[in-house]
Amino acid sequence: MSKNVRTERDEDVTETTSTDHSEAPTEQPSTDSDVIPVIRPAVVAPNPDASAPQTAPVYEEPEPVADHDPVPTSVLSSTTTDLPSVTPRDSEDQSERGGSSPEKTSEDQRHEFDEWRRPATDPQPIVPAGYASETETEAEPSRRRFPGLPTWKPNLGGRTRGGVFRKSATDTAPSNAAEDRHSFVDSIPTQALQLNNRLFQSPYQARRVANAGRDYRQVAENADVGNTLQFALRLGETMFRFGAGALEVETSIIVVTQAFGVPDAEIDITNQAISLNYVPAGETPFTYQRVVRSWSSNYAGLSFLHQLVTRIANGDATRDEAEAKLAEIRHQSKTFPGWVALLATGLFGTSFVMFIGGSPMAGLMTFFSMIMTMTAVDLMGRIRMPEVFATMTGGAVATGVALALYAFDVFQDPSAVIAGSLMMLLPALRIVSAVQDGINGFPMTAAGRMVSSLLSYIGLVAGIVVAVAISDLIGVPQIDLTRVPDYEYPVWLLALFVLMAALFAAMSDQSSVRLLLPTGLVSGIGYLAYVAGENLGLGPTVTPAFAAVAVGFLARIVALRLGAPQLVVAVPAIMFLLPGLMIFRSMYRITISAETVPSGLIGMFNAMVIILAMAFGSVLGDTLARPLTGRLSDNERRRIGRR
């Protein structure tokens, strides 16, 4: 039967192409199911193009007659090799003459056969009319469908092999935020950095945070999201007030939001402001901000906050328990009373002066000068004076007391006393924190701290200038800057002075009692590294940086072992490296005479270079210790339970 049909069709094609556009007889196709009807093209006479050169027949793909999508051209290419070619003009002529079309052509039957033979594929998505004109391939994902839209929802039936979801025209209901985010993240080739990646090599593990927040994400509601964001803001504000750096604050906020069911909150931290923004799918966005307007050193409270965040990361505290613990920490009294912290400040000055070579008498005078200086600064703060004027007052008092004692021949080296008295007023540690923030990716916070440090520096210089000018008016002799402290102590005694200075500095910063001795030991080991750098001939700039690397390395290990952040141990332990004597002598050279201004500026520049080297060394030591503290982070829950 198929052979007869093929012969009849070939004869018809031959007859059509051989005649010179003569009118072909029309035949009605038989309705017998054994015969496949054939379309016979018709020609309109007279044909104005009869004398035109004949061209090869062109096959025009027929329009789809079904509701479904047509078969791709690549599928039909193998089955249309021996079909008769019909020019478009002949088809139009036949429709104009009103010729009847067959009920089912060979092309329709072949189309049905190919539909039955084609492999099973996923259902094709329904593309809205607004996107119908866009041509998209599997290698080119849609650029106009974003997961942030309220009506965006992955259609499982419309997923292509490239992983791109197309939105259905009838899909208007908002979908689950976690499902949307998961499907979208899997589909894009390049992805933004997720927040939990910021917890890499931090004291809090991303795996534990994800496990702790699994239950919260499943039942999170709008009220819970708002309460969680407000709790995270209060936590970050408290950490800033207690003296934490920007990296510690951001890490803690990420832990809280991830653990309590807000995985995509955006965090913005500047010098004194914390902003949180969260946009759930199809819901009202949340934006909260807090501004920190006051600071107070409370390293013990900072350690308690670190332990609280660790419990949250381990899933050992609910949000209600965490809020109650945060309120308790905020209202908890400091470790030492004010008068004890003041005495510790004086003892720190005494230890530092004897470390740089001052006499015991100079150390004793430094104790009283430091107490008077810090009392004056505290009084200026109580009457709400700006920090720059409070620092200027402290610098004037410290310089005036030392010059007055020098005028009465109490001692012969006032520069060491002034250097020791100014140690707590120098913004060197703030500069170190600014450098750390800049390295850790917080340029705005680093710039803000640099500006405030510069203002404090200017206030300190102004106070020294005022005191020196008044001493010249009353006839106080000038200080011999060429004289250096002539008291030499053995290395073990210098290490003891460094240990005591770090211990008293930690007390003045209100650190925990159990952290005092470890802080002193870390500082003593740092001094031994300083001596080793001097013996190796590293120079006056590289040697402090080398010692700072050792201090930063040990401080991270010791602090995490005791359940505290790294800066609680590192900041007091690094203070012996500050070039206090160099800073005072440079300031004094700038103020006494115009001829000594260049040398004073050079000395100030060298002191700033040393401070920056200390900052870089401290951050480098902390970074080098991070791979070695992974096990300490793993066992954090067990250590907190023992305490």
Sequence and secondary structure as in RCSB ss.txt:
>XXXX:A:sequence
MSKNVRTERDEDVTETTSTDHSEAPTEQPSTDSDVIPVIRPAVVAPNPDASAPQTAPVYEEPEPVADHDPVPTSV
LSSTTTDLPSVTPRDSEDQSERGGSSPEKTSEDQRHEFDEWRRPATDPQPIVPAGYASETETEAEPSRRRFPGLP
TWKPNLGGRTRGGVFRKSATDTAPSNAAEDRHSFVDSIPTQALQLNNRLFQSPYQARRVANAGRDYRQVAENADV
GNTLQFALRLGETMFRFGAGALEVETSIIVVTQAFGVPDAEIDITNQAISLNYVPAGETPFTYQRVVRSWSSNYA
GLSFLHQLVTRIANGDATRDEAEAKLAEIRHQSKTFPGWVALLATGLFGTSFVMFIGGSPMAGLMTFFSMIMTMT
AVDLMGRIRMPEVFATMTGGAVATGVALALYAFDVFQDPSAVIAGSLMMLLPALRIVSAVQDGINGFPMTAAGRM
VSSLLSYIGLVAGIVVAVAISDLIGVPQIDLTRVPDYEYPVWLLALFVLMAALFAAMSDQSSVRLLLPTGLVSGI
GYLAYVAGENLGLGPTVTPAFAAVAVGFLARIVALRLGAPQLVVAVPAIMFLLPGLMIFRSMYRITISAETVPSG
LIGMFNAMVIILAMAFGSVLGDTLARPLTGRLSDNERRRIGRR
>XXXX:A:secstr
 HHHHHHHHHHHHHHHHHSSS           TTS         SS TTTTS             SSS    HHH
HTTT TTS    HHHHHHHHHTT    SS HHHHHHHHHHHHS          GGGTT    TTS  SS  TTST
T    GGG  TT      TT  S   HHHHHHHHHHH SS    GGGGGTTSSS HHHHHHHTHHHHHH  HHHH
HHHHHHHHHHHHHHHHTT  HHHHHHHHHHHHHHTT TT EEEE SSEEEEEE  TTS  EEEEEE       HH
HHHHHHHHHHHHHHT   HHHHHHHHHHHHTS  SS HHHHHHHHHHHHHHHHHHTT  HHHHHHHHHHHHHHHH
HHHHHHHTT  HHHHHHHHHHHHHHHHHHHHHTTS S HHHHHHHHTTTT THHHHHHHHHHHHTT HHHHHHHH
HHHHHHHHHHHHHHHHHHHHHHHTT     TT        HHHHHHHHHHHHHHHHHHTT  GGGHHHHHHHHHH
HHHHHHHHHHTT  TTHHHHHHHHHHHHHHHHHHHHTT  HHHHHHHHTGGGS HHHHHHHHHHHHH STTHHHH
HHHHHHHHHHHHHHHHHHHHHHHHHGGGGHHHHHTHHHHHHH 
